[in-house]
Amino acid sequence: NFENGFAFAGSNAFRATKISSVKEIFQSLLEEYRESKE
């Protein structure tokens, strides 16, 4: 929703394989971190 949101892309945007929310990214990072501690 570009009317109510904000979007940006850096010089490496072409490397992205999907668009994720900040919440999704942090959930993924926490999950990977917890798995690495096992």
C-alpha positions as CSV (number, residue, x, y, z in Angstrom):
1,N,0.0,0.0,0.0
2,F,2.1,2.9,-1.3
3,E,-0.6,5.5,-0.3
4,N,-0.2,4.8,3.4
5,G,3.2,3.2,3.5
6,F,6.8,3.7,2.6
7,A,9.1,1.7,0.3
8,F,12.7,2.0,-0.6
9,A,15.3,-0.1,-2.4
10,G,19.1,0.1,-2.3
11,S,21.6,-0.8,-5.0
12,N,21.4,-4.5,-4.1
13,A,17.6,-4.7,-4.4
14,F,17.9,-7.0,-7.4
15,R,19.2,-9.7,-5.1
16,A,15.9,-9.9,-3.1
17,T,14.0,-13.1,-3.6
18,K,10.9,-11.9,-1.7
19,I,9.4,-8.9,0.1
20,S,9.1,-9.3,3.9
21,S,7.9,-7.2,6.7
22,V,10.2,-6.2,9.6
23,K,8.2,-8.5,11.9
24,E,8.7,-11.4,9.5
25,I,12.5,-10.7,9.3
26,F,12.9,-10.5,13.0
27,Q,10.9,-13.7,13.6
28,S,13.1,-15.5,11.1
29,L,16.3,-14.1,12.7
30,L,15.2,-15.2,16.2
31,E,14.2,-18.6,15.0
32,E,17.6,-19.1,13.3
33,Y,19.4,-17.8,16.4
34,R,17.5,-20.2,18.7
35,E,18.2,-23.1,16.4
36,S,21.9,-22.3,16.4
37,K,22.0,-22.5,20.2
38,E,20.7,-26.1,20.2
